[in-house]
Amino acid sequence: MAGVRLPIAVSHAQKIGVSIITTVGVTAVASFIALQAAGIGLGSYIPAALLFPFALLAAFVIHHADWLLMKLALSQFPIYRLVLGRAWLRGRLPSAAVSVTVVHVLAALGCTAAMMFASG
């Protein structure tokens, strides 16, 4: 029948595999974008603020960036994966996705506000 979609059963292992592959891809692409935009410290940190707000907020608190903050940035999307993957396995993915998105957007807004305050 046209317009009728049947649900596809996805196993526990498939859900874990999909979430891991997606996380690796998203982390790699986001890291590439943030690093390319920042250059060698002479470019723009706005993409990093939007993609990795928690690491940049931590940098504002300790007043410099170091390898610990890079590890924090690189762990952000795997943490999201753990939260969203667990919610997916429990059938609560939509509400968890909204929660993660809201927290990320609020952190990104706080980070960009801190950048604007610090620069001027």
C-alpha positions in Angstrom: 0.0 0.0 0.0 1.2 3.5 -0.8 1.9 5.7 2.1 2.0 2.9 4.7 5.3 2.4 6.4 6.0 -0.6 8.5 8.3 -0.3 11.5 11.7 -1.8 11.1 12.9 -3.9 14.0 16.4 -2.9 15.0 18.3 -5.1 17.3 20.2 -4.0 20.4 23.5 -4.6 18.8 22.5 -2.7 15.7 21.5 0.3 17.7 24.9 0.3 19.5 26.7 -0.1 16.2 24.8 2.7 14.6 25.4 5.0 17.6 29.1 4.3 17.7 29.6 4.9 13.9 27.5 8.0 14.0 29.5 9.4 17.0 32.8 8.8 15.3 31.7 10.5 12.1 30.1 13.5 13.9 33.1 14.0 16.2 35.6 13.8 13.2 33.6 16.3 11.1 33.0 18.7 14.0 36.6 18.6 15.0 37.7 19.3 11.4 35.4 22.2 11.1 36.4 23.8 14.4 40.1 23.3 13.8 39.9 24.7 10.2 38.0 27.7 11.4 40.4 28.4 14.3 43.5 28.1 12.1 46.6 28.3 14.3 44.9 30.5 16.8 44.4 33.4 14.4 41.0 32.4 13.0 37.5 32.3 14.3 36.5 30.3 17.4 32.8 30.7 16.7 32.4 27.2 15.1 34.2 25.7 18.1 31.9 27.6 20.4 28.9 26.3 18.6 30.1 22.7 18.3 32.1 22.3 21.5 30.6 24.8 23.9 31.5 23.0 27.2 35.2 22.9 26.4 35.3 26.6 25.5 33.3 27.5 28.6 35.8 25.6 30.6 38.6 27.5 28.8 37.0 30.8 29.9 36.9 29.6 33.5 40.6 28.5 33.6 41.7 31.3 31.2 43.6 29.2 28.7 43.2 26.1 26.5 45.2 23.0 27.0 45.1 19.3 26.2 42.6 18.6 29.0 40.1 20.9 27.2 40.8 19.1 23.9 40.0 15.8 25.6 36.8 17.4 27.0 35.8 18.6 23.6 36.5 15.2 22.0 34.5 13.4 24.7 31.4 15.6 24.3 29.8 13.7 21.4 30.6 10.3 22.9 28.8 11.4 26.1 25.9 12.5 23.9 26.0 9.0 22.3 25.8 7.3 25.7 22.8 9.4 26.7 21.0 9.1 23.4 21.9 5.4 22.9 20.7 4.5 26.3 17.4 6.4 25.7 17.1 4.7 22.3 17.4 1.3 23.8 14.7 2.2 26.4 12.4 3.7 23.8 12.8 7.3 25.0 14.9 8.7 22.2 12.7 11.7 21.2 12.6 13.2 24.7 16.3 12.6 25.3 17.2 14.1 21.9 15.2 17.2 22.9 16.9 17.4 26.3 20.4 17.0 24.8 19.7 19.6 22.1 18.4 22.1 24.6 21.4 21.7 26.9 23.8 22.0 24.0 22.1 25.1 22.5 22.1 26.8 26.0 25.7 26.0 26.4 26.5 27.3 22.9 24.6 30.5 23.6 26.4 31.0 26.9 29.7 30.3 25.2 29.1 32.8 22.4 27.9 35.4 24.9 31.1 34.9 26.9 33.2 35.3 23.8 31.4 38.5 22.9 31.8 39.8 26.5 35.5 38.9 26.6 36.2 40.6 23.2 34.5 43.8 23.8 
